[in-house]
C-alpha cells in the first residue's frame, strides 16, 4: 500500500468529477491515489479541491469512507480541442 508521503488523494463524490490532490507537473504529483468515497449528508454542491472536500467532511456535510483501494494511474488533462477523430 502506498504511504501518505508517497501518494496523493482522490475523492469520488456522488455525481461529480473526481477531486484529486495534485496534477501532472506539480512537485507533489504522484500516480498513486488512495481512493476515498464520499457522499453528501444534505444538499450537494460541486467541490473543486481536496481542501474543500476535507473542509466539508470536517463540517459534517460530507460523509467520507476511506477504502483499501489505491488507484495507480497517471492523471492528465486532455484538451478536447486537440483531439481529432480519424473515423469517417
Residue pairs with C-beta under 8 A, 6 or more apart in sequence:
1 68
1 70
2 30
2 32
2 34
2 70
6 30
6 32
7 30
7 32
7 33
7 34
7 70
8 20
8 21
8 22
8 28
8 29
8 30
8 32
8 33
8 34
9 20
9 21
9 33
9 34
9 36
9 50
10 18
10 19
10 20
10 21
10 33
10 34
10 35
10 36
10 71
11 18
11 19
11 20
11 36
11 37
11 38
11 47
11 50
11 53
11 64
12 18
12 35
12 36
12 37
12 38
13 19
13 38
13 39
13 40
13 47
13 53
13 62
14 38
14 39
14 40
14 44
15 44
16 44
16 46
16 47
19 47
19 48
19 49
19 50
19 52
19 53
20 33
20 50
20 75
21 28
21 50
22 28
22 29
22 30
23 29
23 75
23 76
23 77
24 74
24 75
24 76
24 77
31 72
31 73
31 74
31 75
32 70
32 71
32 72
33 70
33 71
33 72
33 73
33 75
34 66
34 67
34 69
34 70
34 71
35 67
35 69
35 70
35 71
36 53
36 64
36 65
36 66
36 67
37 64
37 65
37 67
38 53
38 57
38 62
38 63
38 64
38 65
39 62
39 63
40 61
40 62
40 63
41 60
41 61
41 62
41 63
42 61
47 53
47 56
53 62
53 64
56 62
57 63
57 64
